[in-house]
Amino acid sequence: QVHIVESGGGLVQPGGSLRLSCAASGNIFDIYAMGWYRQAPGKQREMVATITSGGSTNYADSMKGRFTISRDNVKNTVYLQMNSLKPEDTAVYYCNADGVGAKGDFGSWGQGTQVTVSS
């Protein structure tokens, strides 16, 4: 079983910054891709950014230039640096990891971390 744990959320003023972290643990052989997604109240979950084991990244258009995703393959950890935060960035942020482990392919999600952007 693969466990995903996010951290780093909180309350920040508009224009501020936060750094989210996500660690995957368990009997993992390889993680192909990790990513961040978010869900605001009353809205569907949306992709924020993803990164492959080779370092290729993909961002939602509204996050480009403000958010940066990075990854430590040794630690099975992914980070999301969020700058110039806006009230509309308020959401629960979820981490996802896709890979292969002792029990075969997996796609695991964390419990989420709340990010609130408000003055």
C-alpha positions as CSV (number, residue, x, y, z in Angstrom):
1,Q,0.0,0.0,0.0
2,V,1.2,3.5,-0.9
3,H,0.7,6.4,1.4
4,I,0.6,10.0,0.4
5,V,0.9,12.8,2.9
6,E,0.7,16.4,2.1
7,S,1.8,19.4,4.2
8,G,2.3,23.1,4.0
9,G,-1.1,24.5,3.6
10,G,-2.5,27.4,5.6
11,L,-3.8,30.9,5.6
12,V,-1.9,33.5,3.5
13,Q,-2.7,37.1,2.4
14,P,-3.2,37.9,-1.3
15,G,0.2,38.2,-3.0
16,G,1.8,35.9,-0.5
17,S,3.5,32.6,-0.9
18,L,3.2,29.1,0.3
19,R,5.2,25.9,-0.3
20,L,3.4,22.6,-0.3
21,S,5.1,19.2,0.2
22,C,4.0,15.7,-0.6
23,A,5.7,12.5,0.4
24,A,4.9,9.1,-0.9
25,S,5.8,6.0,1.1
26,G,5.4,2.3,1.0
27,N,6.7,-0.5,-1.1
28,I,7.3,1.6,-4.1
29,F,9.4,0.5,-7.1
30,D,9.1,3.6,-9.3
31,I,6.9,6.6,-9.5
32,Y,6.2,7.7,-13.0
33,A,4.5,11.0,-12.2
34,M,3.5,13.1,-9.3
35,G,1.1,16.0,-9.3
36,W,-0.9,18.5,-7.5
37,Y,-4.6,19.0,-8.0
38,R,-7.1,21.3,-6.2
39,Q,-10.8,21.5,-5.4
40,A,-12.6,24.6,-4.4
41,P,-16.0,24.5,-2.7
42,G,-18.7,23.7,-5.3
43,K,-16.2,23.1,-8.1
44,Q,-14.7,20.1,-9.7
45,R,-11.1,18.9,-8.9
46,E,-8.7,20.4,-11.4
47,M,-5.1,19.8,-12.3
48,V,-2.6,22.3,-10.9
49,A,0.8,20.9,-12.0
50,T,2.4,17.6,-12.7
51,I,6.0,16.3,-13.0
52,T,7.4,13.1,-14.4
53,S,10.4,11.2,-13.0
54,G,12.4,12.7,-15.8
55,G,11.5,16.2,-14.7
56,S,9.0,17.1,-17.4
57,T,6.4,19.5,-16.1
58,N,2.9,20.5,-17.0
59,Y,0.9,23.4,-15.6
60,A,-2.6,24.6,-15.8
61,D,-2.7,27.9,-17.7
62,S,-3.8,30.0,-14.7
63,M,-0.8,28.8,-12.6
64,K,1.9,29.3,-15.2
65,G,4.4,31.9,-13.9
66,R,3.1,31.8,-10.4
67,F,3.5,28.1,-9.3
68,T,6.5,25.9,-9.6
69,I,6.5,22.1,-9.2
70,S,9.7,20.2,-8.3
71,R,10.5,16.8,-7.2
72,D,13.1,14.7,-5.3
73,N,13.1,11.3,-6.8
74,V,15.2,9.8,-4.0
75,K,12.8,10.9,-1.3
76,N,9.7,10.3,-3.4
77,T,8.6,13.8,-2.6
78,V,7.1,16.6,-4.7
79,Y,6.8,20.2,-3.9
80,L,4.7,23.1,-5.1
81,Q,6.0,26.6,-4.6
82,M,3.1,29.0,-4.9
83,N,3.7,32.7,-5.4
84,S,1.5,35.7,-6.0
85,L,-1.4,33.9,-4.5
86,K,-4.9,35.1,-5.2
87,P,-8.2,34.6,-3.4
88,E,-9.3,32.3,-6.2
89,D,-6.4,29.9,-5.4
90,T,-8.3,29.0,-2.2
91,A,-9.0,25.3,-2.3
92,V,-8.0,21.9,-0.9
93,Y,-4.8,20.9,-2.6
94,Y,-4.4,17.2,-3.2
95,C,-1.2,15.2,-4.2
96,N,-1.3,12.3,-6.6
97,A,1.4,9.7,-7.4
98,D,1.2,7.2,-10.2
99,G,3.7,4.4,-10.3
100,V,4.4,0.7,-9.7
101,G,5.0,-1.1,-6.4
102,A,5.0,-4.5,-4.9
103,K,1.3,-5.0,-5.7
104,G,1.5,-3.7,-9.2
105,D,0.5,-0.3,-10.7
106,F,-0.9,2.3,-8.3
107,G,-2.5,5.7,-8.4
108,S,-2.7,7.1,-5.0
109,W,-4.1,10.3,-3.5
110,G,-3.4,12.1,-0.3
111,Q,-6.0,13.5,2.1
112,G,-5.4,17.1,1.0
113,T,-4.2,20.3,2.6
114,Q,-6.2,23.4,2.8
115,V,-4.9,26.6,1.3
116,T,-6.8,29.8,2.1
117,V,-5.9,33.1,0.5
118,S,-7.6,36.0,2.3
119,S,-6.9,39.3,3.8
